[in-house]
Amino acid sequence: MSYGRAPRRRFTLLAAPAAVVALALTLTACGGDDNKAGGGGNTHFVTGSGGISTVAKGDREPAPKLDGETLDGKQLDVADYKGKVVVLNVWGSWCGPCRLEAQHFAKVAEETKDQGVQFIGINTRDAKKGPAISFEEDYKIPYPSFFDPTGKLMLRFPKGTLNPQAIPSTVVLDRDGKIAARSLTALDADKLHKMIDPLIAEK
């Protein structure tokens, strides 16, 4: 009796890509410790014992265009920060691990701002801005965040790169705007520094 339903379900999914995107984000939301998920193929990246994946300077791919509206209603373009190390953190106010790491991100953002580092958040799957703004106020987040409720910015990263695949995810761009490091789990201050400090030191 159920055989006639399967084709109809498949058609519905194919006809509704937005639903597929939402489902994909649901499956990866607040993921565990699987930092080994990658792009397949000749990716050139290495995942260390701490779950941080890195790419050698000569093998890095350019980051996609990341622009849009922030939680405070301003327009932001990551390309404007070329020349700085850019730390992109994907988060949601509803995400427990995001709350755990927020204080560390606020702390390290302040510690590294005079070293040419710019933190930028990508707030996703918050249907309204209110909870996300309250989250930033509660944790005294000192840097801007994109408002990206459907996860469109995450999907701009090309396959085979260190793309964000979970919530939270952190991706770090080098001073040339290329994807240099990634973590797919919540980070503390020490792990953040392990991602950022080598890129600060690069010439």
C-alpha positions in Angstrom: 0.0 0.0 0.0 2.9 2.4 0.6 4.6 1.8 -2.8 2.6 4.4 -4.6 3.7 7.2 -2.2 7.5 7.1 -2.7 7.6 8.7 -6.2 5.3 11.5 -5.0 7.6 12.2 -2.1 10.7 12.3 -4.3 8.9 14.6 -6.7 8.1 17.0 -3.8 11.7 17.2 -2.7 12.9 17.8 -6.2 10.4 20.5 -6.7 11.2 22.3 -3.4 15.0 22.9 -3.2 14.4 25.3 -0.3 13.0 22.4 1.8 16.1 20.3 0.9 18.4 23.0 2.1 16.5 23.4 5.3 16.6 19.6 5.8 20.4 19.6 5.2 20.9 22.3 7.7 18.7 20.4 10.2 20.8 17.3 9.8 24.1 19.2 10.4 22.8 21.5 13.1 24.8 21.5 16.4 26.9 18.6 15.1 29.2 16.4 17.2 32.9 15.8 16.8 33.0 14.7 13.2 35.6 17.1 11.9 36.7 14.7 9.2 33.9 15.5 6.8 35.4 17.0 3.7 34.9 17.7 0.1 36.4 14.6 -1.4 38.7 14.6 -4.3 42.0 16.4 -4.3 41.3 18.7 -1.4 44.8 19.2 -0.1 43.7 19.7 3.5 44.8 17.9 6.6 42.8 17.4 9.8 44.9 17.5 12.9 44.3 15.7 16.2 42.4 18.6 17.6 39.8 18.4 14.8 41.1 21.5 13.0 41.6 21.1 9.2 44.2 23.3 7.5 45.4 23.9 4.0 49.0 24.7 3.0 49.4 28.3 1.7 50.0 27.3 -1.9 47.0 25.0 -2.1 44.3 27.3 -0.7 41.1 28.2 -2.7 39.6 31.7 -2.7 36.6 32.2 -0.5 33.3 32.7 -2.2 31.6 36.1 -2.3 30.1 36.6 1.1 27.9 39.7 1.4 24.6 40.7 2.8 22.7 42.3 5.7 23.9 42.2 9.2 21.8 41.7 12.3 21.9 45.5 12.9 20.6 46.1 9.4 23.9 47.2 7.7 25.4 45.9 4.5 28.6 43.8 4.9 31.0 42.4 2.4 33.8 40.1 3.6 35.9 41.2 0.6 36.3 44.6 2.2 38.6 42.9 4.9 41.1 41.5 2.4 44.5 42.1 4.0 43.3 40.8 7.3 42.8 37.3 8.7 39.1 36.8 8.8 37.4 34.4 11.2 33.9 33.3 10.1 31.8 31.7 12.7 28.4 30.1 11.8 26.1 30.1 14.8 22.4 30.2 15.9 20.9 31.5 19.1 19.1 28.2 19.5 22.3 26.1 19.4 23.8 24.9 22.7 27.4 24.5 21.5 27.2 28.0 20.0 26.4 29.4 23.5 29.3 27.5 25.0 31.8 28.9 22.5 30.5 32.5 22.4 32.4 33.8 25.3 35.7 32.4 23.8 35.0 34.1 20.5 34.3 37.4 22.2 37.5 37.1 24.2 39.8 36.2 21.3 38.2 38.7 19.0 39.3 41.4 21.4 42.8 39.9 21.9 43.5 39.8 18.2 41.9 42.9 16.7 45.1 44.8 16.8 46.9 42.0 15.0 45.0 42.3 11.8 42.2 39.9 12.6 38.5 40.5 11.9 35.8 38.2 13.3 32.5 38.0 11.4 29.5 35.9 12.5 27.0 34.1 10.2 23.8 33.8 12.1 21.6 31.1 10.6 18.3 29.3 11.2 17.0 32.1 13.4 13.7 33.1 11.7 13.8 36.5 13.3 16.6 38.8 14.4 15.4 39.3 18.0 16.8 36.1 19.6 20.1 36.5 17.7 20.5 40.1 18.8 19.8 39.1 22.4 22.4 36.4 22.1 25.0 38.9 20.9 24.1 41.2 23.8 24.2 38.5 26.4 27.7 37.3 25.3 29.0 40.8 24.5 29.9 39.9 20.9 32.0 42.8 19.6 31.9 42.0 15.9 29.1 42.0 13.2 27.1 39.0 12.1 25.3 38.3 8.9 21.6 37.5 9.2 21.3 34.4 7.1 18.2 32.5 8.2 18.1 30.0 5.4 21.8 29.3 5.2 22.5 30.7 1.8 25.9 32.0 2.7 27.0 28.5 3.8 26.0 27.1 0.5 28.2 29.5 -1.4 31.3 27.7 -0.4 32.5 25.4 -3.2 32.6 21.6 -2.7 36.1 20.3 -2.1 37.1 23.2 0.1 37.0 23.6 3.8 33.3 24.6 3.7 31.1 25.0 6.8 29.0 21.8 7.2 27.6 22.1 10.7 26.4 24.6 13.2 28.6 25.7 14.8 31.4 25.9 12.2 34.4 28.1 12.0 36.3 28.9 8.8 39.4 31.1 8.8 40.5 33.1 5.7 44.1 34.2 5.2 45.1 37.8 4.4 44.6 37.0 0.7 41.0 36.0 1.2 41.7 32.3 0.8 40.3 29.5 2.9 43.0 28.3 5.3 41.4 26.5 8.2 38.1 25.0 9.5 36.6 23.4 12.5 33.1 21.8 12.6 32.7 21.8 16.4 32.6 24.4 19.2 35.9 26.0 20.0 37.5 27.4 23.2 40.1 30.2 23.2 43.1 27.9 23.0 41.8 26.1 19.9 40.8 29.4 18.3 44.4 30.7 18.8 45.7 27.5 17.2 43.7 28.3 14.1 44.5 32.0 14.0 48.0 32.5 15.3 49.8 30.7 12.4 47.9 32.9 9.9 48.7 36.1 11.8 52.4 35.1 11.5 52.3 34.4 7.8 54.2 36.8 5.5 
